[in-house]
Amino acid sequence: MQASIGATDRVWIRTSGLFLLPYLSCHVPRAHQWMQSPELQELTCSEPLTLEEEYENQQGWWTEEKKMLILCPHDQNRRPISTEEDAIIDSLTSACGDVSLVMLSDDDAEKGNPKLLRSAELDVMITDPLQRRQGHAQQGLAAIMKYAYEHLGVRRFVAKILDHNQASLALFRRLGFEEFNRVEVFHEVHMHYCAEEPSRLHSPGSDYVLAPLHRLAPPSD
């Protein structure tokens, strides 16, 4: 039996260039600040939330069916990070975006999926303009895809992208995604990646290590 998506509650993922941490309550103020940006609201088709609403939203990312992970770039100039406590402390200032994974129901996954592969929808956002075009989005996506393949049994990944977002369209194409549908009324391009063979997931940044996450809040001073 495959592990539920809730398994990511207990781990943080470390790649060669990133830490990926579960979206914890200590990250909410920073995430709330991110989403005050009109640009990000447009790209994510989101409405601004109050801080209280964002805390409620964060709790919604701790279900069995979906998970958000905060992206934190490594910086050799900062103190070394070897424990989950170090990673959480560092993420409060270094977080530059997030990647999310949402399991799709059979009905949602059916279109473009004749083999009825276990499917999940991906999304990624780099919020800091200075951290864009650094490979963080591609590495974060590659790592979560490989994790989902190996631990959650996902064999098909779906992305829904605004048709004018050329940077995101190019990003997913680099990862091997192909267009399978368009929804003109929403200006969306739907792309997918079928990974029936693990060798197809050897993308830059896809190698990772897992560590247990025992603390669910930042340590006190």
C-alpha positions in Angstrom: 0.0 0.0 0.0 1.3 3.4 -0.9 2.1 6.0 1.8 -0.3 8.9 2.1 0.8 12.3 1.2 0.7 13.1 4.9 4.1 11.4 5.0 5.8 14.6 4.1 4.6 16.0 7.4 7.5 14.2 9.0 10.3 15.0 6.7 12.2 17.8 5.2 13.9 17.3 1.8 17.4 18.4 1.1 18.8 18.7 -2.4 22.2 20.0 -3.6 20.9 23.5 -3.7 17.7 23.7 -1.6 15.9 22.7 1.6 12.2 21.9 1.2 10.3 22.2 4.5 6.6 21.7 5.2 4.6 24.9 5.3 4.6 25.5 9.0 2.7 28.1 11.0 5.9 30.0 11.6 6.1 30.6 7.8 2.6 32.2 7.6 3.7 35.9 8.1 6.2 35.6 5.3 3.8 33.8 3.0 1.1 36.4 3.8 3.6 39.2 2.8 4.4 37.4 -0.5 0.7 37.3 -1.5 0.2 41.0 -1.1 2.0 41.3 -4.5 -0.5 42.0 -7.4 1.9 40.1 -9.7 1.7 37.0 -7.7 -2.0 37.3 -7.2 -2.4 37.4 -10.9 0.0 34.5 -11.7 -1.6 32.3 -9.0 -5.2 33.4 -9.7 -5.5 34.2 -6.0 -7.3 36.8 -3.9 -5.4 38.5 -1.0 -6.1 37.0 2.4 -6.0 38.5 5.8 -3.3 37.2 8.1 -5.9 35.2 10.1 -7.2 33.7 6.8 -3.7 32.7 5.8 -3.2 30.9 9.1 -6.4 29.0 8.3 -5.1 28.4 4.8 -1.9 26.9 6.2 -3.8 24.4 8.2 -5.5 23.3 5.0 -2.1 22.2 3.6 -1.7 19.6 6.3 -4.4 17.2 4.9 -3.9 13.7 3.4 -4.5 15.0 -0.1 -2.2 18.0 -0.5 1.1 19.4 0.7 2.9 22.6 0.4 6.7 22.8 0.8 8.7 26.0 1.4 11.8 26.4 -0.8 14.9 27.7 0.9 18.2 28.1 -1.1 21.5 27.0 0.4 23.9 29.9 1.1 27.4 28.9 2.0 27.9 32.3 3.7 25.3 31.5 6.3 25.8 29.1 9.2 25.9 25.4 8.3 22.5 23.6 8.4 22.7 20.0 9.6 19.4 19.6 11.6 15.8 20.3 11.1 16.0 22.9 13.8 18.7 24.7 11.9 16.6 24.5 8.7 13.5 25.9 10.3 15.4 28.9 11.8 17.1 29.5 8.5 13.8 29.3 6.5 12.3 32.2 8.4 14.6 34.6 6.5 15.8 32.6 3.5 12.5 31.2 2.1 12.1 32.3 -1.5 8.9 30.5 -2.6 7.0 27.2 -2.4 6.1 24.1 -4.4 2.8 22.3 -3.9 1.5 18.8 -4.7 -2.2 18.0 -4.8 -3.5 14.5 -5.4 -6.1 14.3 -8.1 -9.3 12.3 -7.9 -10.0 9.7 -10.6 -12.5 12.2 -12.2 -10.0 15.0 -12.2 -7.2 12.8 -13.5 -9.1 11.1 -16.3 -8.6 13.6 -19.1 -5.4 12.8 -21.0 -4.8 9.8 -18.7 -6.0 6.7 -20.6 -3.9 4.4 -18.4 -5.5 5.8 -15.3 -2.2 6.5 -13.7 -2.1 7.8 -10.1 -2.0 11.6 -10.7 -1.0 14.7 -8.8 -1.1 18.4 -9.7 2.0 20.5 -9.2 2.5 24.2 -8.7 5.6 26.3 -8.0 6.2 29.9 -7.1 9.4 31.9 -6.7 8.4 35.0 -4.8 11.7 36.8 -4.6 12.6 38.4 -8.0 16.3 38.2 -7.1 16.0 34.4 -6.7 14.4 33.8 -10.0 16.3 32.2 -12.9 18.6 30.5 -10.4 17.2 27.0 -11.0 15.3 26.9 -7.7 11.9 26.2 -9.3 13.2 23.4 -11.5 15.2 21.8 -8.7 12.3 22.0 -6.2 9.9 20.5 -8.8 12.3 17.7 -9.7 12.8 16.8 -6.1 9.1 16.7 -5.1 8.3 14.7 -8.3 10.9 12.1 -7.5 9.7 12.0 -3.8 6.1 11.5 -4.9 7.1 8.8 -7.4 9.1 6.8 -4.8 7.0 7.3 -1.7 3.4 8.2 -2.8 3.0 6.1 -6.0 2.4 9.0 -8.3 3.0 8.2 -11.9 1.6 11.2 -13.7 2.1 14.9 -12.9 -0.2 17.7 -14.1 0.5 21.5 -14.3 -2.1 24.2 -15.1 -0.3 27.3 -16.4 -1.7 30.7 -17.7 -1.1 30.8 -21.4 0.9 34.1 -21.2 3.3 32.8 -18.5 6.0 31.9 -20.9 8.6 31.4 -18.1 6.5 28.7 -16.4 5.6 27.1 -19.7 9.3 26.9 -20.6 10.2 25.5 -17.1 7.7 22.6 -17.3 8.8 21.8 -20.9 12.4 21.5 -19.6 11.2 18.9 -17.1 9.6 16.9 -19.9 6.0 18.0 -19.6 3.8 18.0 -22.7 0.6 19.9 -23.4 -2.6 17.8 -23.4 -5.4 20.3 -23.1 -6.3 24.0 -23.2 -9.1 25.8 -21.4 -9.5 29.0 -23.4 -12.1 30.6 -21.1 -9.5 30.5 -18.2 -6.5 31.1 -20.5 -4.9 27.9 -19.2 -2.5 25.4 -20.7 -2.7 22.0 -19.1 0.5 20.0 -19.3 1.5 16.5 -18.0 4.4 14.3 -17.4 4.0 10.5 -17.3 6.7 8.8 -15.3 6.0 5.1 -15.7 9.7 4.4 -15.5 11.9 5.8 -12.7 14.7 6.6 -15.2 12.5 9.4 -16.6 12.8 11.3 -13.3 16.6 11.8 -13.5 16.3 15.6 -13.9 18.8 18.2 -12.5 18.1 18.5 -8.8 16.0 15.4 -8.5 18.4 13.6 -6.1 17.6 14.4 -2.5 17.9 13.1 1.1 15.2 13.0 3.6 15.4 13.8 7.3 12.7 13.5 10.0 11.0 16.7 11.0 10.3 16.5 14.7 9.7 20.1 15.4 6.5 21.7 14.0 7.2 25.2 15.3 10.4 27.3 15.4 12.4 26.7 18.5 12.2 29.4 21.2 15.1 31.7 21.9 
